[in-house]
């Protein structure tokens, strides 16, 4: 079962495993932001309506729109 960043809750830790193949525009943006395969991150905040999602990755905080979050395939890491 594939999970996306949009499926995670606050406090979840995950690793990037891939990108939605149908969305190449967001894939390029995510790669440029440092979200490469194997990158670990933590979900810090999710807005009440689910947009945006804030994650902590590589020592900084990054906010992603819901469309961007659904393009990022992840694997949850046990804490």
Backbone as CSV, one residue per row, in Angstrom:
resi,resn,N_x,N_y,N_z,CA_x,CA_y,CA_z,C_x,C_y,C_z
1,UNK,0.839,-1.190,0.000,0.000,0.000,0.000,0.873,1.239,0.000
2,UNK,0.693,2.095,-0.970,1.468,3.319,-1.039,0.834,4.387,-0.152
3,UNK,1.673,5.065,0.600,1.213,6.170,1.437,1.859,7.437,0.936
4,UNK,1.176,8.538,1.152,1.725,9.833,0.775,1.927,10.677,2.025
5,UNK,2.646,11.753,1.872,2.850,12.672,2.986,1.515,13.182,3.514
6,UNK,0.542,13.380,2.654,-0.772,13.877,3.066,-1.501,12.902,3.995
7,UNK,-1.111,11.634,4.007,-1.750,10.622,4.858,-1.217,10.616,6.289
8,UNK,-0.097,11.291,6.535,0.538,11.238,7.851,-0.060,12.244,8.817
9,UNK,0.109,11.960,10.106,-0.379,12.819,11.185,0.798,13.546,11.826
10,UNK,0.485,14.573,12.615,1.501,15.324,13.341,2.293,14.384,14.238
11,UNK,3.612,14.509,14.207,4.491,13.683,15.027,5.007,12.442,14.320
12,UNK,4.406,12.065,13.192,4.875,10.896,12.449,6.230,11.162,11.825
13,UNK,7.079,10.128,11.832,8.365,10.180,11.140,8.261,9.275,9.931
14,UNK,8.898,9.695,8.838,8.812,8.908,7.609,10.063,9.107,6.761
15,UNK,10.195,8.269,5.747,11.287,8.326,4.787,10.691,8.431,3.392
16,UNK,11.290,9.263,2.562,10.839,9.402,1.179,11.216,8.133,0.419
17,UNK,10.230,7.523,-0.262,10.500,6.315,-1.048,10.274,6.521,-2.535
18,UNK,9.622,7.622,-2.913,9.394,7.877,-4.335,8.449,9.028,-4.554
19,UNK,7.988,9.144,-5.798,7.137,10.250,-6.209,6.019,9.723,-7.094
20,UNK,4.906,10.422,-7.093,3.788,10.076,-7.959,4.221,10.296,-9.409
21,UNK,4.198,9.247,-10.197,4.694,9.314,-11.573,3.845,10.205,-12.481
22,UNK,2.600,10.432,-12.120,1.726,11.254,-12.958,1.919,12.748,-12.738
23,UNK,2.782,13.114,-11.802,2.930,14.521,-11.453,4.389,14.955,-11.509
24,UNK,4.923,15.162,-12.694,6.343,15.497,-12.850,6.675,16.911,-12.397
25,UNK,5.720,17.823,-12.453,5.982,19.205,-12.032,6.324,19.245,-10.546
26,UNK,5.505,18.608,-9.719,5.774,18.603,-8.285,7.016,17.785,-7.960
27,UNK,7.293,16.748,-8.714,8.487,15.929,-8.488,9.738,16.796,-8.568
28,UNK,9.818,17.625,-9.570,10.982,18.520,-9.719,11.097,19.483,-8.547
29,UNK,9.967,20.045,-8.118,9.977,20.970,-6.987,10.456,20.272,-5.713
30,UNK,9.928,19.073,-5.471,10.285,18.335,-4.257,11.765,17.969,-4.248
31,UNK,12.283,17.571,-5.388,13.714,17.267,-5.484,14.551,18.514,-5.221
32,UNK,14.127,19.646,-5.752,14.852,20.904,-5.544,14.836,21.334,-4.082
33,UNK,13.804,20.924,-3.341,13.706,21.267,-1.919,14.470,20.285,-1.036
34,UNK,15.122,19.296,-1.633,15.925,18.354,-0.863,15.201,17.088,-0.453
35,UNK,14.009,16.852,-0.973,13.256,15.649,-0.621,13.587,14.531,-1.599
36,UNK,14.792,14.017,-1.482,15.265,12.935,-2.338,14.958,11.593,-1.678
37,UNK,15.003,10.517,-2.457,14.738,9.185,-1.910,15.681,8.901,-0.747
38,UNK,15.126,8.344,0.311,15.909,8.002,1.487,15.989,9.102,2.526
39,UNK,15.450,10.269,2.250,15.481,11.382,3.193,14.452,11.176,4.293
40,UNK,14.890,11.302,5.547,13.992,11.188,6.699,13.439,12.554,7.063
41,UNK,12.203,12.572,7.567,11.591,13.824,8.000,10.543,13.538,9.065
42,UNK,10.097,14.596,9.741,9.060,14.505,10.765,7.957,15.505,10.424
43,UNK,6.711,15.100,10.588,5.586,16.005,10.364,5.423,16.852,11.621
44,UNK,5.569,18.182,11.488,5.453,19.093,12.630,4.045,19.624,12.824
45,UNK,3.425,20.072,11.735,2.096,20.674,11.822,1.289,20.355,10.573
46,UNK,-0.012,20.313,10.769,-0.942,20.211,9.647,-2.035,21.235,9.913
47,UNK,-2.303,22.096,8.946,-3.341,23.109,9.107,-4.702,22.427,9.279
48,UNK,-5.667,23.117,9.875,-6.974,22.507,10.143,-7.646,21.873,8.922
49,UNK,-7.483,22.452,7.762,-8.094,21.883,6.560,-7.110,21.021,5.769
50,UNK,-5.941,20.762,6.360,-4.966,19.875,5.729,-4.019,20.546,4.748
51,UNK,-4.069,21.859,4.644,-3.219,22.571,3.685,-2.763,23.873,4.316
52,UNK,-1.495,24.071,4.588,-0.322,23.273,4.237,0.066,22.279,5.321
53,UNK,1.090,21.493,4.998,1.688,20.529,5.915,3.122,20.991,6.156
54,UNK,3.518,21.095,7.435,4.885,21.504,7.749,5.688,20.292,8.203
55,UNK,6.872,20.116,7.604,7.752,19.020,7.992,9.117,19.573,8.382
56,UNK,9.824,18.813,9.209,11.210,19.131,9.561,12.087,18.168,8.785
57,UNK,12.951,18.731,7.932,13.802,17.908,7.074,15.169,18.573,6.948
58,UNK,16.218,17.799,7.161,17.598,18.274,7.016,17.888,19.562,7.785
59,UNK,17.311,19.681,8.969,17.607,20.818,9.836,16.799,22.075,9.569
60,UNK,15.797,22.020,8.708,14.956,23.188,8.490,13.492,22.773,8.398
61,UNK,12.608,23.765,8.460,11.167,23.517,8.388,10.685,23.870,6.990
62,UNK,9.871,23.001,6.444,9.392,23.148,5.078,7.877,22.982,5.063
63,UNK,7.180,23.929,4.446,5.726,23.835,4.313,5.380,23.457,2.888
64,UNK,4.517,22.445,2.751,4.108,21.950,1.439,2.601,22.033,1.300
65,UNK,2.149,22.420,0.144,0.713,22.416,-0.144,0.220,20.974,-0.243
66,UNK,-1.059,20.793,-0.117,-1.646,19.444,-0.135,-1.341,18.717,-1.451
67,UNK,-1.399,19.424,-2.576,-1.088,18.805,-3.872,0.349,18.297,-3.907
68,UNK,1.264,19.071,-3.337,2.666,18.646,-3.280,2.819,17.448,-2.344
69,UNK,2.084,17.477,-1.228,2.158,16.392,-0.248,1.634,15.074,-0.815
70,UNK,0.652,15.131,-1.690,0.119,13.898,-2.274,1.035,13.338,-3.360
71,UNK,1.964,14.140,-3.849,2.911,13.679,-4.876,4.114,12.964,-4.267
72,UNK,4.277,13.050,-2.943,5.442,12.470,-2.263,5.059,11.146,-1.614
73,UNK,5.635,10.052,-2.088,5.372,8.720,-1.531,6.335,8.474,-0.380
74,UNK,5.815,7.978,0.734,6.619,7.825,1.945,6.397,6.463,2.596
75,UNK,7.314,6.127,3.482,7.207,4.931,4.317,7.380,5.398,5.753
76,UNK,6.403,5.108,6.590,6.464,5.546,7.976,7.558,4.801,8.728
77,UNK,8.279,5.540,9.584,9.359,4.971,10.388,8.842,4.804,11.810
78,UNK,9.051,3.616,12.390,8.625,3.387,13.783,9.500,4.208,14.704
79,UNK,8.849,4.797,15.701,9.574,5.689,16.617,10.154,4.989,17.782
